[in-house]
Amino acid sequence: MNESATDGPPPMTISGARLRLADFLSNAKRCRLRPRPPVPASQVPILFQEPYILSGYRPVGQDWHCYLLSVFQRHNESVNIWTHLLAAAALLARWWAEPVAPGDAPGLAALPLGLFVASALAYLCCSVAAHLLQSRSELAHYSVFFLDYVGVAVYQYGSALGHYFYASEPEWRAGLPGPAYFPGAALLAWLSCAGCCFAKSYYRRPYPPARRICTLIPTGLAYLLVMSPTVHRLSGPWGQRPGLGLHAAHMALFLLSTVFFSCPVPERFLPGRCDFLGQGHQVFHVLLALCSLTQLEALLGDYARRRATVLEDFGEEKVWWACVLHPVVAGCCLLTALLASRRKRGQLLTETRERREAKDGS
């Protein structure tokens, strides 16, 4: 009796667990060694097809491992993945490499800068996840891009923190945008996320121009508000305000990136020639990565010049209040994305059921 109780689980249980483990390892090995090659646009649903990109699509419905490991494959999303992956690594390395002044310890004055860096890393990582995993299924496609919009919105508010506390001038803060800056930045960040989620969920390919309007208007308004302290500085004499060259470069890179985001060039004029390299969205990714790195460099310089007076100029209460809004914005945007994903899941299930019923009826 005692011997049988100490012999361990029955042989059938051990055998079943070993079979499941062997099957899992076999699938993982097969996915790693022989990932399914990219296919032409005609072999994936229209949701995954990009204008003028005729090949290089990853097949839909593979195991999750295949999409994670596709980071090492050559397909039409490879450049989009690696540009932001490398940008995230470069941004983090630059942040860690920033020299610390003697006797200077991170404190409340550095919190807005730290939240900006975290926000930039969040949007870069969300972008990597979106482009890496979106080919798994229609629901995965929508869900990961909803998450991507969360990252963009969080980055917008993180930028607002950095530009307000390190780049703004007293004259600007005394004007109209000053008191409404953080509530406006928080609201527009959420509207940007909500507008992008709505446009992605509501409009179907081929996308009409109205979809661009839904995404660009709230994002554009948010950018204008967030960058208003820097625009005010750029309008004055540069000689008395060091570091403005980096801010000007950052703004120029961002504005140029919006051109390639909005227009499918050069692939529009070279259909099929830019399937793997040279797409407008890839150029957009490169410019946006350079924009974020330049923005960090500009804010690091501003912080080095103003860190001793941040709390004196703004007060601890204002810094805390503005920084606490950051996780609130992130939480609201994440909740919006989750609700959008849940609603889209219901729509997709309904469409699948209707197609099945129509097929059975015919």
C-alpha positions as CSV (number, residue, x, y, z in Angstrom):
1,M,0.0,0.0,0.0
2,N,2.7,2.5,1.0
3,E,5.0,1.4,-1.8
4,S,2.4,2.0,-4.5
5,A,1.7,5.4,-3.0
6,T,5.3,6.5,-3.3
7,D,5.9,5.2,-6.8
8,G,4.8,8.5,-8.4
9,P,2.2,9.1,-11.1
10,P,0.9,6.2,-13.2
11,P,2.9,5.3,-16.3
12,M,0.1,6.5,-18.6
13,T,0.3,10.0,-17.1
14,I,4.1,10.2,-17.6
15,S,3.7,8.8,-21.2
16,G,1.1,11.4,-22.1
17,A,3.2,14.3,-20.7
18,R,6.2,13.1,-22.6
19,L,4.2,12.8,-25.8
20,R,2.9,16.3,-25.4
21,L,6.4,17.7,-24.7
22,A,7.8,15.8,-27.6
23,D,5.1,17.2,-29.9
24,F,5.7,20.7,-28.7
25,L,9.5,20.5,-29.2
26,S,8.9,18.9,-32.6
27,N,6.6,21.8,-33.7
28,A,9.0,24.4,-32.3
29,K,12.0,22.8,-34.1
30,R,10.1,22.5,-37.3
31,C,9.1,26.1,-37.1
32,R,12.7,27.2,-36.3
33,L,14.3,25.2,-39.0
34,R,11.8,25.3,-41.8
35,P,9.6,28.5,-41.5
36,R,7.1,28.8,-44.2
37,P,8.5,31.2,-46.9
38,P,6.9,34.4,-47.8
39,V,4.1,34.3,-50.4
40,P,2.6,36.7,-53.0
41,A,-0.2,39.1,-52.0
42,S,-2.8,36.9,-53.7
43,Q,-2.2,34.2,-51.1
44,V,-3.1,36.3,-48.0
45,P,-6.5,38.0,-47.2
46,I,-7.0,41.5,-48.4
47,L,-6.6,42.8,-44.8
48,F,-2.9,42.0,-44.9
49,Q,-2.2,43.4,-48.4
50,E,-0.5,46.7,-48.8
51,P,-0.9,48.9,-51.9
52,Y,1.8,48.3,-54.5
53,I,3.5,45.6,-52.4
54,L,3.1,42.4,-54.4
55,S,5.0,39.8,-52.5
56,G,6.9,39.0,-49.3
57,Y,3.9,38.4,-47.1
58,R,4.1,35.8,-44.3
59,P,1.4,33.2,-44.5
60,V,-1.5,33.6,-42.2
61,G,-2.4,31.0,-39.5
62,Q,1.1,29.8,-38.5
63,D,2.1,29.0,-35.0
64,W,3.0,32.0,-32.8
65,H,6.6,30.7,-32.7
66,C,6.9,31.2,-36.4
67,Y,6.0,34.9,-36.2
68,L,8.4,35.5,-33.3
69,L,11.2,33.7,-35.2
70,S,10.3,35.6,-38.4
71,V,12.3,38.4,-37.0
72,F,15.3,36.6,-38.7
73,Q,13.4,36.0,-41.9
74,R,13.4,38.1,-45.0
75,H,9.9,39.4,-45.7
76,N,8.2,42.7,-46.3
77,E,8.0,43.6,-42.6
78,S,11.6,42.9,-41.8
79,V,12.9,46.5,-42.2
80,N,9.9,47.8,-40.2
81,I,10.7,45.5,-37.3
82,W,14.5,46.0,-37.2
83,T,14.4,49.8,-37.6
84,H,12.4,50.3,-34.4
85,L,14.1,47.4,-32.6
86,L,17.5,48.9,-33.2
87,A,16.2,52.4,-32.4
88,A,14.9,51.1,-29.0
89,A,18.3,49.6,-28.3
90,A,20.1,52.8,-29.3
91,L,17.8,55.0,-27.3
92,L,18.3,52.9,-24.2
93,A,22.0,52.9,-24.7
94,R,22.1,56.6,-25.0
95,W,20.1,57.1,-21.9
96,W,22.4,54.8,-19.9
97,A,25.5,56.5,-21.3
98,E,24.4,60.0,-20.2
99,P,27.0,61.2,-17.7
100,V,25.9,62.1,-14.2
101,A,27.1,65.3,-12.7
102,P,28.9,65.1,-9.4
103,G,26.5,65.0,-6.5
104,D,23.5,64.8,-9.0
105,A,21.2,61.9,-8.1
106,P,18.0,61.1,-10.0
107,G,15.1,62.8,-8.3
108,L,11.8,64.5,-9.0
109,A,13.4,67.0,-11.4
110,A,14.5,64.0,-13.6
111,L,11.2,62.2,-13.5
112,P,9.6,63.9,-16.6
113,L,12.8,63.0,-18.6
114,G,12.6,59.4,-17.4
115,L,9.0,59.1,-18.3
116,F,9.8,60.5,-21.8
117,V,12.4,57.8,-22.3
118,A,10.0,55.1,-21.0
119,S,7.3,56.5,-23.4
120,A,9.7,56.4,-26.4
121,L,10.7,52.8,-25.6
122,A,7.0,51.9,-25.2
123,Y,6.0,53.2,-28.7
124,L,9.1,51.6,-30.3
125,C,8.4,48.2,-28.7
126,C,4.7,48.3,-29.5
127,S,5.5,49.1,-33.1
128,V,7.9,46.1,-33.2
129,A,5.2,43.8,-31.7
130,A,2.6,45.1,-34.2
131,H,4.8,44.4,-37.3
132,L,6.1,41.2,-36.0
133,L,2.9,39.5,-34.9
134,Q,0.2,41.1,-37.1
135,S,0.2,38.3,-39.8
136,R,-1.0,35.6,-37.3
137,S,-4.7,36.2,-37.9
138,E,-7.3,38.9,-38.5
139,L,-7.9,39.3,-34.8
140,A,-4.2,39.4,-34.0
141,H,-3.7,42.0,-36.8
142,Y,-6.3,44.3,-35.2
143,S,-5.2,43.7,-31.6
144,V,-1.5,44.4,-32.1
145,F,-2.1,47.5,-34.1
146,F,-4.5,48.8,-31.4
147,L,-1.6,48.3,-29.0
148,D,0.6,50.2,-31.4
149,Y,-1.7,53.2,-31.2
150,V,-1.5,53.0,-27.4
151,G,2.3,53.3,-27.6
152,V,2.0,56.3,-29.9
153,A,-0.4,58.1,-27.5
154,V,1.8,57.4,-24.5
155,Y,4.8,58.8,-26.5
156,Q,2.8,61.9,-27.2
157,Y,2.2,62.6,-23.6
158,G,5.7,61.6,-22.6
159,S,7.0,64.2,-25.1
160,A,4.7,66.8,-23.6
161,L,6.3,66.2,-20.2
162,G,9.8,66.7,-21.6
163,H,9.1,69.8,-23.7
164,Y,7.1,71.5,-20.9
165,F,9.6,71.1,-18.1
166,Y,12.9,71.4,-20.0
167,A,12.2,73.4,-23.2
168,S,9.5,75.9,-22.4
169,E,10.1,79.6,-21.7
170,P,8.3,81.7,-19.0
171,E,6.7,83.9,-21.7
172,W,5.1,80.9,-23.3
173,R,3.9,79.4,-20.0
174,A,2.2,82.7,-19.1
175,G,0.2,82.6,-22.4
176,L,-2.9,80.7,-23.3
177,P,-1.4,77.2,-23.9
178,G,0.4,77.1,-20.6
179,P,-2.4,76.4,-18.1
180,A,-4.3,74.1,-20.5
181,Y,-1.2,72.3,-21.7
182,F,-1.3,69.0,-19.7
183,P,-5.0,68.5,-19.7
184,G,-5.0,69.2,-23.5
185,A,-2.1,66.9,-24.1
186,A,-3.7,64.1,-22.1
187,L,-7.1,64.5,-23.9
188,L,-5.5,64.7,-27.4
189,A,-3.3,61.7,-26.7
190,W,-6.4,59.6,-25.8
191,L,-8.3,61.0,-28.8
192,S,-5.4,60.1,-31.0
193,C,-5.5,56.5,-29.8
194,A,-9.3,56.3,-30.0
195,G,-9.4,57.8,-33.5
196,C,-6.8,55.4,-34.8
197,C,-8.6,52.4,-33.2
198,F,-11.9,53.5,-34.7
199,A,-10.4,54.1,-38.2
200,K,-8.6,50.8,-38.1
201,S,-11.7,48.9,-37.0
202,Y,-14.3,50.7,-39.1
203,Y,-12.7,51.1,-42.5
204,R,-11.8,48.2,-44.7
205,R,-9.2,47.8,-47.4
206,P,-8.8,49.5,-49.8
207,Y,-8.8,52.3,-47.2
208,P,-10.6,55.5,-48.2
209,P,-9.0,59.0,-47.6
210,A,-11.4,59.4,-44.7
211,R,-9.3,56.9,-42.7
212,R,-6.2,59.1,-43.0
213,I,-8.3,62.1,-41.8
214,C,-9.4,60.1,-38.7
215,T,-5.9,59.3,-37.8
216,L,-4.0,62.4,-38.8
217,I,-6.2,65.1,-37.4
218,P,-6.1,64.2,-33.7
219,T,-2.4,63.2,-34.0
220,G,-1.6,66.4,-35.8
221,L,-3.4,68.5,-33.2
222,A,-1.6,66.6,-30.4
223,Y,1.7,67.3,-32.1
224,L,1.0,71.0,-32.5
225,L,0.2,71.3,-28.8
226,V,3.0,69.2,-27.5
227,M,5.6,71.0,-29.7
228,S,4.2,74.5,-29.0
229,P,6.9,75.3,-26.2
230,T,9.7,74.4,-28.7
231,V,8.1,76.3,-31.5
232,H,8.0,79.4,-29.3
233,R,11.7,79.0,-28.5
234,L,12.5,78.6,-32.2
235,S,10.7,81.8,-33.0
236,G,13.2,83.8,-30.8
237,P,17.0,84.5,-31.2
238,W,18.9,81.2,-31.4
239,G,22.1,82.6,-30.1
240,Q,20.6,83.1,-26.6
241,R,18.9,79.6,-26.6
242,P,21.4,76.8,-27.1
243,G,20.3,73.4,-28.3
244,L,17.6,74.7,-30.7
245,G,19.4,73.1,-33.7
246,L,18.6,69.7,-32.4
247,H,15.0,70.7,-31.8
248,A,14.7,72.0,-35.3
249,A,16.2,68.8,-36.7
250,H,13.8,66.8,-34.6
251,M,10.8,68.7,-36.0
252,A,12.0,68.5,-39.6
253,L,12.5,64.7,-39.3
254,F,9.0,64.3,-37.9
255,L,7.3,66.4,-40.6
256,L,9.2,64.6,-43.3
257,S,8.2,61.2,-41.9
258,T,4.5,62.2,-42.1
259,V,4.9,62.6,-45.8
260,F,6.0,59.0,-46.2
261,F,3.4,57.8,-43.7
262,S,0.6,59.5,-45.7
263,C,1.8,58.7,-49.2
264,P,2.8,55.2,-50.5
265,V,6.0,56.4,-52.3
266,P,8.2,55.3,-53.9
267,E,6.3,52.0,-54.3
268,R,3.4,53.7,-56.0
269,F,5.7,54.4,-59.0
270,L,7.6,51.1,-58.7
271,P,5.0,48.4,-57.8
272,G,6.6,45.1,-56.9
273,R,10.1,46.7,-56.8
274,C,10.0,47.8,-53.1
275,D,8.4,44.6,-51.7
276,F,11.4,43.9,-49.4
277,L,13.3,47.2,-49.3
278,G,12.5,50.8,-50.0
279,Q,8.8,51.0,-49.1
280,G,7.5,54.4,-47.9
281,H,6.5,52.9,-44.6
282,Q,10.0,51.7,-44.1
283,V,11.4,55.2,-44.8
284,F,8.8,56.5,-42.3
285,H,10.2,54.1,-39.7
286,V,13.8,55.2,-40.3
287,L,12.9,58.9,-40.1
288,L,10.8,58.4,-37.0
289,A,13.6,56.5,-35.3
290,L,16.0,59.3,-36.1
291,C,13.4,61.8,-34.9
292,S,13.1,60.1,-31.5
293,L,16.9,59.9,-31.0
294,T,17.3,63.5,-32.0
295,Q,14.5,64.5,-29.6
296,L,16.2,62.6,-26.8
297,E,19.5,64.3,-27.5
298,A,17.8,67.7,-27.5
299,L,16.0,67.1,-24.2
300,L,19.1,65.7,-22.5
301,G,20.8,69.0,-23.3
302,D,17.8,71.0,-22.0
303,Y,17.7,68.9,-18.9
304,A,21.5,69.4,-18.2
305,R,21.0,73.2,-18.4
306,R,17.8,73.4,-16.3
307,R,17.8,70.5,-13.9
308,A,18.9,72.7,-11.0
309,T,15.9,75.1,-11.4
310,V,13.1,72.8,-12.5
311,L,11.5,72.5,-9.0
312,E,12.0,76.2,-8.3
313,D,10.4,77.2,-11.6
314,F,7.4,74.8,-11.5
315,G,7.1,73.6,-7.9
316,E,7.0,70.0,-6.8
317,E,3.2,69.8,-6.9
318,K,3.0,70.7,-10.5
319,V,5.7,68.2,-11.5
320,W,4.0,65.4,-9.5
321,W,0.6,66.2,-11.0
322,A,1.8,66.2,-14.6
323,C,3.7,63.0,-14.1
324,V,0.8,61.2,-12.4
325,L,-1.3,62.0,-15.5
326,H,1.1,59.8,-17.5
327,P,-0.1,56.4,-16.2
328,V,-3.6,57.7,-16.3
329,V,-3.3,58.4,-20.0
330,A,-1.6,55.0,-20.6
331,G,-4.4,53.2,-18.7
332,C,-7.2,55.0,-20.6
333,C,-5.6,54.3,-23.9
334,L,-4.9,50.7,-23.0
335,L,-8.6,50.2,-21.9
336,T,-9.7,51.8,-25.2
337,A,-7.6,49.4,-27.2
338,L,-8.8,46.4,-25.2
339,L,-12.5,47.4,-25.7
340,A,-11.8,48.0,-29.4
341,S,-10.2,44.5,-29.7
342,R,-13.1,42.9,-27.9
343,R,-15.6,44.6,-30.1
344,K,-13.6,43.6,-33.2
345,R,-13.5,40.0,-32.0
346,G,-17.2,39.9,-31.8
347,Q,-17.5,41.4,-35.3
348,L,-15.2,38.8,-36.7
349,L,-17.0,35.9,-35.0
350,T,-20.3,37.2,-36.4
351,E,-18.9,37.5,-39.9
352,T,-17.5,34.0,-39.7
353,R,-20.8,32.6,-38.6
354,E,-22.7,34.4,-41.3
355,R,-20.3,33.2,-44.0
356,R,-20.7,29.6,-42.7
357,E,-24.5,29.8,-42.6
358,A,-24.5,31.3,-46.2
359,K,-22.3,28.5,-47.4
360,D,-24.4,25.8,-45.7
361,G,-27.6,27.4,-47.2
362,S,-26.2,27.3,-50.7
